[in-house]
Amino acid sequence: MTLMLASVRDRREAEIALQAGADIIDLKDPARGALGAADIRDITDVVAFVAGKRLVSAACGEFSGDPAALRAKVEEIAATGVDFIKIGFLPSSPITEGAEALADIAGRKKLVAVLFADHRYEENVMTSFARAGFYGIMLDTDDKSKGRLLDYMPPDHIPDFVAEGHRHGLMVGLAGSLEAPDIPRLLPAGPDYLGFRGALCEGLARKAAIDAEAAAKIRALIPDERPAEKSPGVDLNLLAARGYFPGSADEDLGTDQIFVRDFVLPVHIGAYSFEHGKPQKVRFDVTADVLRVTRDPKDMHHIVSYDLIMDGIRAIVGRGHVDLVETLAEQTAAFILENPRVARVIVRAEKLELGPGGVGVQIERKRDSQRSSIPLRVVASADGGRKGG
């Protein structure tokens, strides 16, 4: 289950976030940077107002390199009664020293280390926080004016970050100027929470006031409960955690087709020895029949985004070498059909460097109670071209 974290400045904004259904009310001052600490009186006021109805977290700023000053600030915020304390760590600071300085506090308070996607860290950076007893890890962006989280970390890399955090026993959160279209792209990675500020504000301006309508829109895109029943062959609990909405489609409304055309990626593919060790270009064309949920789609909750198709293909390609183009097509179709609103999918995958045009395969797969598959045909774009893998 992925929770919604809403960053607020004061009690008035906390009231809006609470009414919108945010799971975590997070205190920070956006005028003071990515993790600017709110005034202690505002934190205390919000903790008293929320009164245990939701979790409350507070930003503590960034570690400056002075362990004593860090400890003092963390202790000050801990005294307000918040559930979590977020501390930013830049790669230029002595991260291990800072984490170790908080080890005793981590034993009695839930600390969350915040890393920034627009900076580079050592590969084992999470180890320091896990050893010090931190409760969680969060990926955010430092300079909000220069891009969103997915501008710095591609969506197919996000699951690796989440999985690494979970391997270290850490709660994992994602933030960084996230907007509504980012939500269905990030939910499949299984983060414990997604954090928002700008998307909740008037005009997407993070320093503006939180807007109730904007906050409700974000809340509606994050499932807040899992279905109790399962359809044959479909793990609805898993799919709900991935941000899909089983049971919400109306078959009487028919289907729409979403598609991705001429999506070309370098892929490690091929059964011949000469095809190993270097990527070759593969073009994907995908069409999916999607059950409609409304006659008047107006937001991300009403659609299945084509971003999910591209993200899925990137993730599959990133797993490593595949011998057969048929395997690649099958894996792509299976991924898309995990979404219960997809009734049928056609996947065409073409290797572009082995003939005058392209060679590859086109398959059609449908959803039914048996999760049956109906193959179409193998195609080649030039007579005599090598078919299949």
MARFIVO-621712 format. One line per field, with one value per atom (N, C-alpha, C): x, y, z. Coordinates in pm, whole numbers, plus 50000, padded with zeros to 5 digits. Example, Ala and Ser with C-alpha at 12.3 -4.5 7.8 and 13.67 -1.06 7.14 Angstrom:
xx = (51319  51230  51320  51285  51367  51290)
yy = (49431  49550  49670  49775  49894  50003)
zz = (50780  50780  50780  50708  50714  50787)
This chain:
xx = (50084  50000  50088  50062  50136  50056  50119  50053  50079  49997  50013  50067  50181  50239  50214  50157  50130  50213  50297  50381  50304  50295  50219  50308  50267  50344  50291  50160  50099  49967  49899  49775  49667  49656  49553  49570  49693  49718  49701  49735  49718  49571  49483  49340  49294  49342  49305  49358  49485  49545  49474  49435  49365  49229  49156  49024  49034  49145  49164  49198  49238  49267  49413  49502  49646  49674  49764  49798  49904  49993  50101  50099  50087  50093  50237  50302  50445  50468  50539  50567  50700  50697  50820  50789  50893  50878  50939  50858  50912  50995  50980  51061  51205  51232  51365  51438  51389  51456  51378  51441  51373  51327  51409  51375  51379  51333  51334  51250  51306  51235  51129  51010  50904  50935  50870  50887  50836  50904  50868  50724  50682  50544  50440  50473  50380  50377  50493  50496  50415  50437  50364  50214  50176  50034  49970  50038  49983  49974  50077  50073  49950  49923  49808  49677  49673  49552  49523  49623  49604  49567  49629  49592  49586  49681  49690  49601  49520  49432  49512  49627  49717  49860  49952  50092  50140  50235  50289  50441  50495  50641  50683  50812  50864  51003  51030  51163  51255  51381  51480  51588  51574  51681  51784  51897  52004  52123  52186  52304  52417  52465  52567  52708  52722  52855  52892  52806  52829  52738  52788  52703  52633  52701  52640  52519  52532  52420  52305  52337  52235  52157  52231  52165  52071  52118  52037  51907  51915  51794  51698  51752  51667  51598  51672  51613  51503  51525  51425  51294  51305  51185  51123  51206  51153  51065  51099  51024  50883  50854  50719  50619  50671  50582  50551  50625  50601  50636  50579  50606  50737  50767  50888  50963  51094  51178  51262  51252  51324  51450  51563  51691  51756  51793  51857  52006  52059  52203  52254  52345  52410  52537  52578  52698  52825  52821  52939  52958  52858  52869  52920  52976  53021  52900  52843  52716  52725  52827  52839  52850  52929  52945  52812  52739  52611  52511  52507  52415  52450  52579  52622  52591  52597  52569  52424  52337  52195  52150  52245  52209  52126  52162  52085  51946  51934  51801  51717  51780  51707  51650  51706  51655  51523  51489  51364  51274  51322  51243  51263  51159  51169  51231  51354  51428  51426  51410  51409  51520  51613  51721  51671  51692  51648  51770  51769  51871  51812  51898  51851  51894  51794  51819  51907  51914  51999  52142  52181  52319  52360  52488  52539  52594  52559  52601  52681  52755  52821  52716  52750  52653  52600  52682  52641  52588  52538  52499  52390  52299  52191  52240  52355  52408  52432  52482  52511  52384  52276  52151  52090  52098  52044  52121  52253  52335  52306  52274  52247  52105  52025  51890  51784  51813  51712  51590  51475  51350  51322  51366  51332  51433  51412  51493  51397  51433  51346  51428  51376  51441  51362  51429  51367  51454  51423  51511  51551  51673  51727  51688  51720  51690  51557  51452  51318  51299  51388  51372  51427  51495  51566  51512  51400  51344  51276  51201  51129  51212  51161  51230  51261  51161  51179  51268  51303  51402  51543  51562  51694  51707  51599  51602  51491  51525  51423  51330  51205  51108  51148  51227  51268  51378  51439  51539  51477  51358  51293  51272  51224  51205  51333  51449  51575  51602  51575  51594  51501  51374  51277  51317  51355  51393  51516  51613  51733  51699  51613  51571  51502  51416  51346  51442  51544  51644  51718  51733  51799  51701  51577  51477  51425  51431  51391  51257  51175  51058  51108  51042  51093  50987  51027  50939  50998  50912  50952  50885  50962  50909  50994  50973  51053  50970  50891  50806  50715  50663  50575  50444  50392  50264  50172  50046  49946  49989  50042  50078  50192  50268  50377  50326  50208  50160  50146  50071  50061  50195  50292  50423  50508  50483  50564  50502  50371  50305  50351  50377  50421  50551  50633  50759  50736  50616  50584  50644  50654  50705  50607  50657  50570  50488  50542  50464  50517  50430  50466  50443  50540  50532  50502  50417  50373  50374  50409  50390  50333  50413  50369  50238  50220  50099  49974  49991  49878  49844  49927  49916  49851  49807  49749  49853  49818  49909  50035  50036  50153  50275  50251  50360  50379  50493  50512  50511  50537  50536  50398  50304  50167  50093  49969  49889  49836  49816  49757  49612  49572  49438  49362  49242  49165  49134  49098  49065  49187  49301  49424  49464  49450  49485  49393  49265  49170  49200  49244  49278  49395  49496  49611  49569  49488  49444  49367  49287  49205  49289  49412  49498  49576  49570  49645  49546  49537  49440  49461  49352  49364  49314  49273  49237  49248  49264  49279  49150  49118  48996  49003  48886  48881  48874  48830  48810  48908  48932  49023  48950  48975  48924  49022  48977  49067  49186  49303  49425  49476  49406  49450  49467  49587  49614  49574  49451  49401  49468  49510  49583  49712  49783  49906  49878  49775  49746  49700  49625  49585  49707  49803  49926  50005  49983  50053  49977  49865  49796  49691  49655  49549  49414  49308  49176  49079  49099  49011  48869  48776  48636  48574  48658  48603  48557  48594  48557  48410  48349  48211  48210  48183  48188  48086  47978  47876  47929  48036  48092  48187  48217  48307  48453  48534  48678  48734  48845  48927  49057  49127  49258  49365  49462  49580  49695  49790  49896  50028  50134  50268  50325  50371  50421  50569  50642  50782  50867  50851  50929  51055  51168  51293  51387  51439  51533  51650  51768  51878  51853  51855  51820  51929  51967  52058  51973  51976  51887  51953  51917  51965  52017  51988  52033  52172  52218  52350  52459  52576  52687  52728  52719  52761  52665  52548  52452  52469  52558  52580  52686  52670  52773  52751  52659  52632  52484  52424  52281  52253  52132  52085  51948  51914  51789  51669  51570  51443  51331  51238  51124  51000  50927  50805  50685  50581  50450  50349  50277  50185  50049  49944  49807  49733  49664  49591  49446  49352  49211  49183  49136  49119  48972  48920  48782  48765  48660  48635  48567  48589  48524  48429  48433  48345  48332  48223  48207  48280  48326  48387  48516  48624  48749  48810  48846  48900  49030  49066  49191  49253  49370  49447  49375  49280  49204  49116  49083  48990  49058  49189  49258  49362  49410  49531  49638  49743  49840  49932  49960  50058  50198  50220  50350  50377  50270  50287  50342  50300  50351  50500  50538  50679  50766  50715  50790  50809  50703  50713  50814  50814  50912  51054  51074  51208  51253  51161  51196  51231  51154  51180  51314  51340  51468  51585  51564  51671  51709  51631  51662  51784  51823  51940  51910  52003  51996  51876  51812  51702  51738  51723  51759  51659  51530  51428  51343  51312  51222  51082  51047  50918  50908  51018  51019  50993  51058  51042  50897  50837  50697  50603  50627  50542  50551  50671  50687  50620  50627  50562  50411  50356  50211  50165  50241  50203  50203  50302  50308  50186  50150  50037  49906  49893  49770  49758  49862  49848  49745  49725  49625  49487  49397  49268  49180  49210  49129  49171  49282  49325  49261  49181  49111  49190  49268  49343  49464  49572  49691  49756  49804  49883  50022  50123  50261  50339  50404  50492  50632  50726  50866  50952  51031  51113  51260  51345  51489  51525  51591  51610  51747  51833  51970  52009  51908  51939  51876  51832  51772  51754  51699  51679  51574  51487  51386  51387  51309  51307  51254  51293  51240  51191  51087  51036  50911  50830  50711  50599  50477  50358  50269  50226  50140  50017  49911  49790  49759  49732  49696  49570  49479  49353  49338  49253  49222  49089  49085  48959  48979  48880  48888  49002  49050  49160  49293  49290  49409  49469  49379  49423  49504  49583  49666  49638  49628  49601  49712  49803  49911  49859  49924  49887  49983  50094  50183  50322  50418  50551  50561  50620  50626  50769  50796  50924  50892  50963  50930  50997  51076  51138  51139  51107  51105  51242  51241  51366  51438  51381  51445  51435  51532  51533  51417  51339  51221  51250  51165  51176  51293  51359  51462  51586)
yy = (49881  50000  50124  50213  50338  50449  50523  50632  50765  50863  50998  51088  51151  51250  51389  51476  51613  51708  51787  51883  52013  52057  52177  52270  52398  52498  52520  52503  52541  52465  52500  52430  52449  52570  52594  52501  52485  52393  52248  52220  52084  52044  52137  52109  52069  52139  52106  51968  51941  51811  51698  51721  51619  51591  51693  51675  51607  51631  51568  51420  51376  51235  51198  51296  51264  51170  51075  50977  51029  51114  51170  51322  51395  51541  51580  51645  51673  51824  51863  52004  52045  52151  52212  52352  52431  52567  52572  52572  52569  52691  52799  52918  52900  52796  52771  52657  52618  52515  52385  52283  52154  52093  52106  52049  52156  52275  52383  52351  52368  52336  52441  52396  52487  52537  52644  52694  52591  52580  52481  52501  52626  52649  52597  52605  52552  52399  52337  52191  52145  52210  52174  52192  52301  52331  52223  52179  52077  51942  51907  51780  51777  51889  51895  51888  51954  51953  51814  51749  51617  51515  51527  51447  51298  51248  51105  51053  51138  51091  51054  51112  51080  51082  51026  51038  51180  51229  51362  51351  51416  51422  51568  51591  51727  51723  51820  51834  51905  51865  51916  51997  52015  52079  51978  52028  51942  51942  51827  51811  51898  51992  52087  52034  51921  51868  51880  51944  51962  51866  51751  51653  51708  51795  51848  51935  52018  52103  52019  51912  51823  51757  51706  51642  51739  51861  51959  51988  52001  52030  51912  51792  51673  51657  51679  51668  51772  51893  51998  51958  51902  51862  51738  51647  51526  51560  51669  51708  51755  51783  51828  51712  51589  51473  51423  51468  51417  51269  51201  51058  51033  51117  51101  51233  51223  51342  51317  51408  51395  51482  51421  51490  51475  51585  51580  51557  51474  51444  51466  51561  51584  51500  51459  51376  51448  51581  51657  51656  51610  51605  51469  51462  51332  51248  51176  51108  51005  50922  50818  50880  50986  51053  51112  51173  51230  51124  51011  50903  50845  50824  50767  50860  50991  51087  51080  51025  51017  50877  50785  50645  50629  50699  50682  50743  50854  50914  50821  50757  50665  50548  50518  50410  50443  50571  50611  50698  50738  50822  50775  50782  50735  50843  50817  50912  50866  50962  50935  51016  50946  51012  51047  51171  51217  51234  51163  51178  51256  51311  51397  51340  51321  51258  51342  51473  51559  51566  51473  51459  51312  51286  51149  51105  50984  50927  50800  50759  50629  50519  50407  50299  50243  50243  50181  50282  50394  50502  50459  50370  50330  50250  50186  50103  50184  50305  50390  50417  50444  50475  50350  50239  50115  50076  50089  50054  50146  50272  50368  50355  50268  50245  50338  50404  50491  50409  50475  50408  50406  50512  50520  50594  50585  50655  50720  50837  50909  50967  50963  51022  51145  51259  51386  51458  51583  51667  51788  51835  51946  52080  52098  52223  52209  52261  52244  52318  52411  52490  52420  52307  52246  52110  52068  51943  51861  51761  51670  51544  51462  51337  51255  51237  51152  51215  51341  51403  51356  51314  51272  51121  51054  50909  50851  50780  50724  50630  50619  50535  50389  50338  50199  50179  50287  50276  50291  50348  50371  50241  50131  50007  49958  49981  49938  50016  50146  50226  50179  50157  50111  49974  49884  49749  49752  49836  49845  49896  49995  50045  49938  49862  49754  49644  49617  49516  49560  49690  49742  49758  49716  49726  49866  49950  50089  50115  50198  50251  50342  50338  50412  50510  50637  50739  50803  50854  50922  51058  51160  51295  51364  51494  51570  51634  51736  51809  51714  51613  51516  51582  51542  51588  51468  51496  51390  51280  51312  51204  51115  51162  51080  50965  50981  50884  50743  50724  50587  50531  50617  50569  50524  50579  50547  50438  50426  50327  50183  50142  50004  49968  50069  50041  50002  50026  49987  50073  50206  50289  50288  50312  50316  50444  50550  50672  50759  50845  50948  51083  51174  51304  51416  51509  51618  51751  51854  51992  52075  52097  52182  52136  52004  51952  51979  52014  52042  52190  52272  52417  52482  52603  52681  52703  52665  52685  52603  52494  52407  52481  52593  52672  52631  52570  52510  52612  52740  52842  52906  52867  52917  52835  52875  52805  52673  52576  52449  52472  52406  52418  52288  52298  52178  52092  52155  52079  52006  52072  52008  51892  51909  51802  51682  51707  51597  51522  51593  51531  51434  51474  51386  51266  51289  51180  51073  51117  51024  50930  50968  50886  50780  50785  50689  50599  50471  50381  50378  50389  50390  50263  50165  50035  49932  49807  49699  49618  49566  49487  49360  49318  49198  49071  49080  48962  48958  48840  48821  48756  48804  48737  48628  48525  48416  48467  48430  48461  48602  48686  48824  48850  48887  48920  49066  49087  49223  49297  49226  49293  49353  49275  49325  49442  49427  49532  49660  49649  49769  49841  49764  49826  49891  49847  49906  50024  50057  50176  50152  50028  50000  50003  50006  50026  49918  49793  49685  49710  49670  49683  49817  49913  50046  50066  49976  49993  49954  50016  49988  49930  49799  49734  49791  49849  49907  50029  50089  50206  50169  50041  49999  50024  50030  50045  50162  50214  50305  50233  50282  50228  50331  50288  50371  50304  50383  50324  50398  50325  50380  50340  50434  50408  50445  50365  50395  50426  50344  50359  50275  50339  50270  50276  50160  50151  50061  50085  49989  49868  49749  49628  49523  49457  49343  49221  49183  49079  49001  48874  48792  48659  48554  48418  48388  48460  48436  48495  48434  48481  48623  48657  48792  48900  48858  48954  48978  48905  48921  49028  49099  49194  49336  49360  49497  49510  49625  49642  49669  49642  49679  49743  49827  49901  49810  49826  49754  49857  49845  49936  49863  49932  49877  49958  49886  49946  49867  49937  49871  49940  49859  49909  49829  49898  49831  49879  49782  49813  49827  49945  49977  50002  49932  49953  50094  50161  50298  50300  50407  50423  50542  50625  50741  50785  50854  50910  51044  51097  51231  51231  51168  51163  51301  51330  51464  51462  51349  51347  51208  51192  51069  50948  50971  50860  50791  50861  50808  50731  50733  50677  50573  50501  50420  50491  50534  50620  50541  50597  50535  50537  50623  50621  50484  50417  50285  50185  50197  50108  50131  50257  50288  50254  50283  50249  50099  50023  49877  49821  49874  49827  49859  49979  50015  49920  49888  49798  49659  49608  49475  49473  49575  49584  49592  49660  49677  49552  49445  49322  49250  49278  49211  49144  49062  49003  48909  48920  48832  48768  48638  48571  48600  48596  48599  48725  48780  48893  48852  48724  48673  48683  48652  48663  48806  48899  49040  49084  49041  49077  49015  48888  48821  48891  48926  48992  49128  49199  49328  49314  49219  49196  49156  49068  49022  49138  49226  49340  49430  49458  49548  49486  49356  49287  49271  49307  49309  49413  49513  49613  49558  49540  49477  49552  49677  49752  49726  49658  49626  49494  49498  49379  49307  49382  49322  49408  49345  49419  49358  49442  49399  49459  49374  49418  49379  49475  49452  49495  49403  49432  49400  49498  49482  49513  49422  49447  49523  49635  49727  49718  49631  49630  49501  49417  49287  49272  49379  49368  49504  49509  49638  49725  49665  49740  49698  49597  49544  49404  49324  49189  49174  49097  49085  49003  49038  48960  49054  49016  49086  48983  49013  48921  48995  48922  48973  48886  48948  48876  48936  48850  48896  48851  48922  48884  48809  48696  48631  48559  48483  48417  48319  48274  48178  48247  48381  48456  48396  48364  48296  48388  48327  48401  48353  48446  48411  48465  48381  48433  48480  48582  48631  48575  48639  48594  48653  48593  48648  48729  48847  48932  48973  49000  49059  49166  49277  49389  49382  49280  49263  49115  49080  48939  48877  48760  48689  48732  48830  48872  48762  48759  48655  48682  48579  48595  48549  48596  48553  48620  48540  48598  48627)
zz = (50000  50000  50000  49909  49900  49964  50054  50125  50055  50087  50034  50144  50118  50209  50152  50232  50191  50277  50212  50285  50304  50429  50464  50546  50551  50625  50766  50783  50910  50930  51037  51071  50964  50908  50808  50689  50641  50530  50574  50698  50750  50750  50780  50778  50639  50537  50399  50361  50394  50361  50432  50557  50634  50573  50535  50473  50337  50267  50136  50148  50267  50288  50287  50304  50311  50428  50405  50509  50604  50553  50634  50616  50725  50723  50755  50659  50668  50681  50784  50808  50747  50664  50617  50566  50548  50497  50357  50250  50115  50080  50154  50127  50173  50251  50304  50232  50115  50039  50035  49977  49956  50087  50193  50323  50432  50398  50497  50618  50735  50858  50888  50925  50968  51109  51148  51284  51384  51495  51597  51645  51657  51705  51605  51475  51374  51380  51399  51411  51531  51645  51767  51749  51683  51661  51574  51469  51380  51450  51527  51602  51693  51761  51850  51772  51657  51575  51518  51464  51404  51510  51627  51745  51716  51639  51616  51505  51444  51336  51211  51193  51083  51137  51060  51094  51063  51141  51120  51108  51005  50990  50981  50998  50989  50930  50842  50783  50881  50876  50971  50901  50769  50695  50648  50601  50550  50646  50655  50740  50685  50768  50724  50741  50809  50838  50984  51063  51207  51282  51330  51398  51521  51596  51718  51685  51582  51542  51488  51417  51365  51477  51576  51690  51762  51781  51853  51780  51647  51569  51570  51554  51555  51690  51798  51933  51952  51900  51913  51844  51724  51650  51714  51763  51827  51946  52016  52134  52102  51975  51937  51931  51925  51919  51780  51678  51543  51536  51437  51419  51345  51246  51164  51157  51144  51123  50998  50901  50774  50777  50741  50741  50605  50543  50412  50422  50333  50329  50187  50171  50043  50035  49915  49903  49947  49953  49996  50147  50221  50367  50413  50534  50588  50631  50537  50560  50673  50669  50773  50911  50923  51052  51099  51007  51044  51088  51015  51051  51188  51211  51340  51456  51432  51538  51584  51500  51533  51574  51589  51614  51741  51847  51972  51960  51886  51865  51778  51678  51590  51667  51783  51865  51933  51940  52005  51919  51801  51712  51569  51488  51351  51263  51218  51136  50990  50900  50757  50690  50626  50553  50413  50373  50241  50151  50038  49935  49819  49735  49627  49493  49406  49276  49185  49210  49128  49179  49265  49312  49301  49296  49288  49424  49463  49590  49567  49670  49664  49664  49601  49583  49715  49819  49946  50046  49997  50088  50186  50146  50236  50355  50340  50449  50575  50560  50676  50756  50688  50758  50822  50752  50809  50935  50933  51049  51168  51138  51245  51299  51239  51289  51234  51121  51061  51022  51022  50991  50842  50772  50631  50547  50417  50317  50219  50172  50080  49967  49846  49730  49688  49685  49654  49551  49523  49441  49523  49502  49580  49518  49391  49321  49248  49306  49250  49118  49086  48964  48841  48860  48747  48705  48761  48713  48820  48773  48859  48885  48974  49007  48883  48794  48678  48571  48587  48499  48533  48657  48705  48719  48751  48762  48675  48567  48478  48554  48510  48582  48593  48497  48507  48610  48662  48768  48907  48914  49043  49120  49057  49133  49200  49138  49198  49328  49326  49447  49559  49524  49624  49679  49590  49633  49723  49688  49772  49911  49919  50049  50131  50067  50138  50182  50100  50140  50266  50283  50404  50520  50501  50607  50628  50525  50537  50469  50529  50461  50349  50233  50118  50067  50053  49999  49876  49789  49667  49661  49622  49606  49501  49485  49390  49281  49318  49222  49145  49214  49148  49108  48991  48943  48921  48891  48876  48778  48658  48565  48614  48712  48765  48853  48909  49008  48951  48840  48786  48738  48711  48668  48787  48905  49022  49109  49108  49193  49167  49041  49021  49092  49127  49198  49343  49395  49532  49640  49624  49734  49850  49970  50087  50091  50034  50023  49910  49858  49760  49825  49808  49873  49775  49817  49729  49803  49728  49772  49657  49552  49442  49379  49362  49299  49381  49507  49594  49599  49533  49547  49425  49444  49336  49227  49104  48992  48998  49075  49091  49146  49214  49272  49416  49447  49579  49692  49661  49764  49780  49693  49705  49811  49837  49937  49881  49970  49929  49889  49780  49725  49748  49802  49837  49716  49605  49485  49430  49429  49381  49470  49601  49694  49677  49654  49634  49505  49403  49275  49292  49367  49391  49474  49576  49663  49583  49487  49410  49324  49295  49209  49286  49418  49499  49572  49536  49600  49750  49825  49971  50036  49955  50011  49901  49942  49846  49837  49718  49703  49787  49834  49919  49838  49712  49631  49515  49466  49353  49237  49117  48998  48959  48888  48850  48772  48817  48745  48764  48842  48861  49010  49051  49190  49214  49255  49269  49383  49487  49594  49541  49460  49401  49308  49225  49128  49195  49303  49375  49429  49479  49528  49416  49294  49181  49121  49181  49134  49029  49007  48911  48981  48903  48961  48915  48958  48917  48964  48878  48915  48882  48839  48815  48671  48581  48441  48419  48319  48284  48143  48131  48001  47903  47954  47866  47790  47841  47776  47662  47648  47541  47575  47472  47493  47411  47458  47382  47347  47248  47215  47249  47329  47350  47276  47230  47150  47168  47138  47131  46996  46919  46785  46774  46700  46666  46789  46892  47015  47001  46981  46951  47070  47109  47221  47182  47240  47224  47315  47256  47330  47310  47418  47408  47372  47244  47195  47084  47072  46962  47008  46927  46960  46907  46805  46747  46836  46832  46913  46877  46747  46707  46759  46806  46860  47009  47072  47215  47240  47349  47390  47346  47255  47213  47181  47212  47186  47039  46996  46863  46877  46781  46789  46765  46852  46838  46843  46749  46745  46797  46886  46944  46896  46856  46830  46912  46997  47089  47083  47074  47082  47188  47277  47384  47385  47392  47409  47558  47597  47739  47770  47870  47913  47969  47927  47971  48107  48182  48312  48314  48211  48204  48058  48029  47895  47880  47991  47989  48070  48018  48093  48112  48237  48266  48344  48404  48479  48471  48532  48521  48578  48669  48728  48626  48517  48418  48305  48300  48184  48226  48127  48142  48058  48122  48055  47963  47847  47757  47817  47917  47987  48049  48095  48155  48055  47929  47826  47805  47789  47765  47886  48007  48128  48139  48106  48114  48016  47894  47794  47840  47892  47941  48052  48143  48253  48203  48107  48051  47979  47899  47827  47925  48036  48133  48210  48196  48270  48216  48094  48037  47904  47858  47725  47710  47593  47555  47421  47410  47285  47173  47205  47101  47108  46991  46985  47028  47007  47054  47207  47276  47422  47466  47398  47430  47412  47303  47276  47380  47415  47513  47649  47691  47821  47822  47710  47700  47709  47636  47639  47779  47843  47977  48076  48066  48156  48138  48015  47989  48035  48018  48059  48210  48285  48430  48475  48392  48424  48390  48486  48461  48362  48335  48239  48095  48075  47939  47896  47790  47741  47633  47556  47445  47417  47374  47339  47216  47128  47013  47028  47022  47036  46911  46852  46737  46777  46767  46799  46679  46634  46513  46542  46503  46506  46377  46393  46281  46215  46265  46214  46144  46109  46048  45910  45851  45719  45659  45537  45470  45538  45613  45687  45832  45863  45998  45997  46094  46110  46252  46271  46406  46416  46514  46542  46584  46551  46601  46668  46790  46863  46914  46933  46996  47116  47227  47347  47407  47455  47510  47653  47725  47862  47864  47932  47965  48097  48138  48269  48276  48160  48158  48133  48116  48075  47949  47850  47729  47640  47551  47458  47317  47222  47084  46997  46947  46865  46729  46676  46543  46439  46420  46314  46334  46270  46264  46135  46144  46025  45998  45873  45833  45731  45739  45653  45517  45494  45362  45328  45206  45165  45187  45244  45266  45392  45464  45589  45692  45785  45888  45985  46015  46097  46239  46330  46467  46536  46626  46711  46637)
